[in-house]
Amino acid sequence: MVSEYSLKIFEYDKKRKLLKTSSNNTGRIPSELIVKSHITGVRIHFKPIKPDHPLFDQDQWDGEQMIYEPIPEHIHLCRSIETLVIYNS
């Protein structure tokens, strides 16, 4: 089952088109997640970036963070978000 989180727990970096939050807000670094907008109700499904992504790190940041991207079917729903980061804290 994929966990769902409110957009409220994320910070938005407009310049980098990035959502970010601490694992304290999610309770863990999930393998995939859904973010639901508390304003529009839109739900976006995110999965970890793949090896061909420019931000991919072979060591997976040693468990300190995970970078996700919207699944292909949801890219059109979030043109202002390219990546999402959950960092360990």
C-alpha positions as CSV (number, residue, x, y, z in Angstrom):
1,M,0.0,0.0,0.0
2,V,1.3,3.4,-1.0
3,S,1.2,6.0,1.8
4,E,-0.5,9.4,1.2
5,Y,0.7,12.7,2.6
6,S,-0.7,16.2,2.6
7,L,1.0,18.9,0.6
8,K,1.1,20.9,3.8
9,I,4.1,19.0,5.2
10,F,6.3,20.0,2.2
11,E,8.3,23.1,1.4
12,Y,8.2,24.3,-2.2
13,D,11.3,25.5,-4.0
14,K,9.9,27.3,-7.0
15,K,13.3,27.9,-8.7
16,R,14.2,24.2,-8.6
17,K,10.6,22.9,-9.0
18,L,11.1,20.9,-5.9
19,L,9.0,19.7,-3.0
20,K,11.0,18.7,0.1
21,T,10.3,17.6,3.7
22,S,12.0,15.8,6.6
23,S,11.5,12.2,7.4
24,N,10.2,13.5,10.7
25,N,7.1,14.6,8.8
26,T,6.6,11.3,7.1
27,G,7.8,8.9,9.8
28,R,10.2,7.3,7.3
29,I,11.6,7.5,3.8
30,P,8.9,5.6,1.8
31,S,9.6,3.5,-1.3
32,E,6.9,5.6,-3.1
33,L,4.2,8.0,-2.0
34,I,1.2,10.0,-3.0
35,V,1.0,13.7,-2.2
36,K,-2.5,15.2,-2.0
37,S,-3.1,19.0,-2.4
38,H,-5.1,20.4,0.5
39,I,-6.2,23.1,-1.9
40,T,-7.3,21.3,-5.0
41,G,-7.6,17.7,-3.9
42,V,-5.3,16.5,-6.7
43,R,-3.3,13.4,-5.8
44,I,0.2,12.9,-7.4
45,H,2.0,9.6,-7.2
46,F,5.8,9.8,-6.9
47,K,8.4,7.0,-7.3
48,P,12.2,7.1,-6.8
49,I,14.1,8.6,-9.7
50,K,15.7,6.0,-12.1
51,P,19.4,5.6,-13.0
52,D,19.0,7.7,-16.1
53,H,17.9,10.7,-14.1
54,P,20.6,13.5,-13.8
55,L,20.1,13.6,-10.0
56,F,20.5,9.8,-9.5
57,D,23.2,8.7,-7.1
58,Q,24.4,5.1,-7.3
59,D,24.8,4.9,-3.5
60,Q,21.3,6.1,-2.9
61,W,22.6,8.8,-0.6
62,D,23.4,6.1,2.0
63,G,19.9,6.3,3.3
64,E,20.1,10.0,4.1
65,Q,17.6,11.1,1.5
66,M,15.5,9.9,-1.4
67,I,14.6,11.8,-4.6
68,Y,11.3,11.0,-6.3
69,E,9.6,12.1,-9.5
70,P,6.0,12.0,-10.6
71,I,4.9,8.8,-12.3
72,P,4.6,9.4,-16.1
73,E,0.8,9.3,-15.9
74,H,0.8,12.2,-13.4
75,I,3.4,14.5,-15.0
76,H,0.7,16.6,-16.7
77,L,-1.0,17.2,-13.2
78,C,2.1,18.9,-11.7
79,R,4.0,21.0,-14.3
80,S,5.4,23.1,-11.4
81,I,7.0,20.1,-9.7
82,E,9.8,18.0,-11.2
83,T,11.2,16.3,-8.1
84,L,10.4,15.6,-4.4
85,V,13.0,15.0,-1.7
86,I,12.6,13.4,1.6
87,Y,15.7,13.8,3.8
88,N,16.6,11.9,6.9
89,S,16.6,14.0,10.1
